[in-house]
Amino acid sequence: MSIKEQIPTVGGALDYETSKRMAQSEDAATRAQVASREDVRPELLYYLAIDPAVEVRREVAANPAAPSQASAVLARDSDESVRSLLAGKLARLLPDLSQEAQSQLFQLTVRTLEQLARDQAVGVRQALATSLKDVACAPPDLCLHLARDIEHEVAEPILHYCATLTDKDLLSIIADQPKSWVLSAIARRDGVSEPVSAALYNAGDIAASTVLIDNSGALIPEHTLTGMVEDSAGYPAWQMPLARRPKLPGRLAVRLAEFVDQHVLTILRQRRDLDAETAEEVVSVARRRIDYRDQRTDGESPEQRARRLFTIGQLDESAISDALSWNDLVFVKLGLALLAGIVPAIVDDIIAAQSPKGVTSLAWRAGLSMRCAMQLQSRAANIPPRMLLNARNGFDYPLTPVEMSWQLEFYGAKL
């Protein structure tokens, strides 16, 4: 009778002598079959861990019954798929082993995992990270090591999901000024504390802040939300998620209403958590926007309206902001020229140049706020978010008067 004929059917026990003969078979498929079984003695699995056939070693690597000594051998295996299978298996076994965290078996397993975390093959480290990300008892130092991995596919699952990482760990990673994808992965976590949210925003990464604002599980302190609302004048992608943020302070809802487009303004108006006074302020802004659109005299062009409002002293920041919300750039450009006391052609040149400093200096000369300057950069000049000139301290102009005067002189504006 051949060895294959002696193999019991699925579910049947395999006695030691039969399993031993199978382990010594010249047929790799037979050796692989015994290597996959959990009722085989540990010494045989250890023996098969150095089998010349990679398919046999893969079975041992994936076998939960393989002894820790076999894992130590397989962690140095020449085949990446073997090491990857081993990494995934050991990560899945950790919860059971952690019941005796001080046991020799647990410590040996952790040391093997640490070795795999330093593996040169990205696939091995990725297999370990994706298997370890949901393991609550994962060793903190091991998780922090993986979270700092330079490869996106390794670090991202840990940064996004791993509960073992502490706020101290996350703040340390953020402080190292990592790549944008690292910050975005942290911003996506189910729970983001206020200190971590503030650090993410202060890192100045637009993509990560966008993810953070859209994450309802992120706790964002009010002072950070204030900065986000101010900055959203230049980053329209932030406006809708900010308008939908739970527990948005009323004063920030009103501030946001001043410069968002009609669609976002409607979302603010429909919030049910605003007190009566705040809701009325938001509605008042909406009415003003509608009035801007409807209060044109018959046959009045945008240029004529800008001049009329300037003459009667009603051409102000609200009028410019309302015009931007309706994308009335003809009115905006002439309004800027009138307020700044320069010829319209210079305004056209500054807007066309898409210069963040130029547009900011123009807003300053027109007596507008830095928040409005950011709106003008984004909406009038179509300057990309990453190139916008941001406010200093959330509200102030970032350039000195001398610098802004020079910018205007460069375009031919005489002071």
Secondary structure as GFF3:
##gff-version 3
##sequence-region A 1 415
A	DSSP	alpha_helix	3	6	.	.	.	ID=ss1
A	DSSP	alpha_helix	16	23	.	.	.	ID=ss2
A	DSSP	alpha_helix	28	35	.	.	.	ID=ss3
A	DSSP	alpha_helix	42	48	.	.	.	ID=ss4
A	DSSP	alpha_helix	54	62	.	.	.	ID=ss5
A	DSSP	alpha_helix	68	74	.	.	.	ID=ss6
A	DSSP	alpha_helix	80	97	.	.	.	ID=ss7
A	DSSP	three_ten_helix	98	100	.	.	.	ID=ss8
A	DSSP	alpha_helix	104	117	.	.	.	ID=ss9
A	DSSP	alpha_helix	122	132	.	.	.	ID=ss10
A	DSSP	alpha_helix	140	147	.	.	.	ID=ss11
A	DSSP	alpha_helix	152	161	.	.	.	ID=ss12
A	DSSP	alpha_helix	167	175	.	.	.	ID=ss13
A	DSSP	alpha_helix	180	187	.	.	.	ID=ss14
A	DSSP	alpha_helix	194	202	.	.	.	ID=ss15
A	DSSP	alpha_helix	206	213	.	.	.	ID=ss16
A	DSSP	alpha_helix	222	231	.	.	.	ID=ss17
A	DSSP	three_ten_helix	236	238	.	.	.	ID=ss18
A	DSSP	alpha_helix	239	244	.	.	.	ID=ss19
A	DSSP	alpha_helix	250	257	.	.	.	ID=ss20
A	DSSP	alpha_helix	262	269	.	.	.	ID=ss21
A	DSSP	alpha_helix	276	294	.	.	.	ID=ss22
A	DSSP	alpha_helix	302	311	.	.	.	ID=ss23
A	DSSP	alpha_helix	317	325	.	.	.	ID=ss24
A	DSSP	alpha_helix	329	340	.	.	.	ID=ss25
A	DSSP	alpha_helix	344	353	.	.	.	ID=ss26
A	DSSP	alpha_helix	356	365	.	.	.	ID=ss27
A	DSSP	alpha_helix	370	375	.	.	.	ID=ss28
A	DSSP	pi_helix	376	380	.	.	.	ID=ss29
A	DSSP	three_ten_helix	385	387	.	.	.	ID=ss30
A	DSSP	alpha_helix	401	410	.	.	.	ID=ss31
###
